[in-house]
Amino acid sequence: VIIAGERRYHALKALNYDYIPCQVIDDTQSQNMMRTLSENISRESLHPIDTANYIVEMLEQNPTLLKKDICSTLGKTPSWLTKLISIASLPTPVLTLVKQGNTLSINVLYELRHLPESIDIETFIPTLFELSEKKAITLIRSYQEGNTTPKPPKVKTQNHVRVTPTKITIKTEDLSDETLQSIQKHLTKIEALIAKEK
């Protein structure tokens, strides 16, 4: 069983490597899961919901595993772990909508636990992606306190273009093919500029 480095293994195998260095470790199942979690959580692309589900599964499969050991292995606080575990119990429609957009912080996801059922989550959740963590939490709490008309986020709008601090949205309906091709050329240039920044 590959505990850590499965992506590297498959990449080297695809490159037809005859020999792939490895380390054989005799671990318990819970130690294996901890190593896998530690490696996966260090990757920024892992969604907090996936991390939460993995930890909950790990705790269910290993009742003797202590939360303090998870915190110690991951270098996280007990508060972080408590919040993360609670995220896994969010309603499925909320989890689905959250995973469709930009990643929300664990603190914002944690606040969603007590969102009133009366809220139209299909309009509400996408609004959170456009806000800072602090503003998103404030907005969620205002709904929790019964305020049904919180202030909407500030967004610059100019014709078909919508600019927020985290993304640019271009409304393409009603645009000619020529205009769309021109936009595509500009997006390619933008992507090249961003690649230079990284």
N, C-alpha and C positions, 0 to 999 in steps of 0.2 A: 504494500500500500504506500503510495506517495503521500507523505504528510505535508511537505512544503516543497514548492518548486514544480508543481505539475505543469504550469504554463511553459516554464523553461524546458522541461523534459520534452513536451510535445513540439516545441520550436526546434530543439536540437534534433529530434527524431525526424522532423520534416526536412531538415537539412542533411539527412542521411549520415549523421554521426554514428560511428561504430562504437564509440566509447563515451559514456557520460558519467563524469565523476559524481559520486553520491556518498552519503553517510548512512550507515545502517544503525538504527536506534531501536532499542527494546523498550518501548513505552506502553503504559496502560492506555485503554481507549480514551479516558478523560484527558490524559497528557497529550495524546495525538490530537484530540479536538482543540485543546488549548493552543498547541503549536499552529494548527491550521487557522484558528481564529486570529491569533497574533499576526500571522503573515497576511491574512486577508484584510484585517482592519488597518494595517499599515498602508494599504493601497487606497489612495484618495477616491478611486472610482466606486468603492463599495458604498452602496446606499445605506443610510442609518437604519432603514426598515429591514434590510437584509441582515445587517449586523444584529439587530434586535431579535429577529426570528431565529438566527443561528444560536445566539446565547440562550434563548428560551428553550430551544430544542436540546441544547447541550445540558442544561440544568434538569430537564425532564428525563433525559437518558441516563444521567449520572446524579442521582439524589444525594450522594455523599460529597459532591463537589461544592465547595464553599464559595460564596460570592466574593469574599475577601481575597481568595486565591485568583479569581478571574481579574479582579481589580489590580492585584499585584503583578500578574503576568502581563496585563495590557498597559500598566502604568496609568490607570484611570482611578477616579475617586468613586467611593460608594454611591454618592449622589448621581454621578454620571450613569452608573450601572442601573440604579433604581429607575431613572428617567427612561433609559433605553429599554428596559424590560417592559415598562408600562406602554411604550410605543407599539409593541407587538400586539397589544390588545385593542388597538384602535379599530373601529368598524371597518370592514372590508371596503366599502365605497370610498371612505376617506383615504385609506391606504392606497387604493388604486389611483385616485386623483393625485395624491401627493407624488407617487412614483412617475406620473406622466410629465411633471414639470421639473423645474430646477430643484436641486436638493435644498430642503429646508433644514435649519439647524435642529439639533436634538431638543433644544429648549422650546422652539416653536412647536415641534411635533408633540412634545410633552403637554403643552397648553391645550392642544386640540382634544385632549381626553374629555374635557367637560363642556364641549361645544353643545349648545342647546340643539335638540332634534328639529326645531322649527326652522333652522337656517338652511338655505338652499346651498348645499356644499359645492354643487357644480359651478356656482358663480363665486362663492366665497373663497375656496381653496386657491384658484388661480390668482386671485387678488393678492394673496400672501406672497407669491413669488416675486412680486414687484416691490416689496417693502423690505426695509432693513429688519434685522431680527427684533430690535427694540420696538419698532412701529408695528410689526406683525403681532408680537405678544400683546401690545397695548390694544390693538384692534380685537384680538380674540377675547381678551379680558373684558372689553366693553360689551361684547355680545353675552359673555357669561353673566355679566351684571344686569342684563336685561335691556341694554341700550340697543334698540333696533335700527337706529339711524346713525352709525358711526361715520366719521369723515372718510370719504374715499381717498385712495392714494393719489398724490399729485403725479400727473403724467403729461408730458409734452406731446401734443398732437399737431401734426401738420399734414394736411391732405391724407395720403395713404400711408404715412409713416408714423409709427408710435415709438417713442424713445423713453426707456426707463433706465434706472441705474444699472440694471443687470442684463438688459437685452434690447434689441431693436426689432420691431415687428413691421413687416411690410405687407399691406393689404394688396393682393395682386388681382383681385377680381376687377373687371372693367378696364384692365390695362391691355394695350396692344402687344402683339408678339415682339415687335421692335423694341418697345419699352422694356419688356421682360428680359430680352437678350442684353440690353444695355445694363440693366440692373445686375444681371448675372456676371457681366464683365467686371463691374465695380465690386461685387462681392468677392470675386476671385482675387482682386487687388487687395481688398481688406483682409482676406484670409492670409495672404502672403505677408502683409504687415504684422499681423498678429503672430504668425509663425516666427518672425524675426525677434519679437519681444520675448518669446519663450526660450 
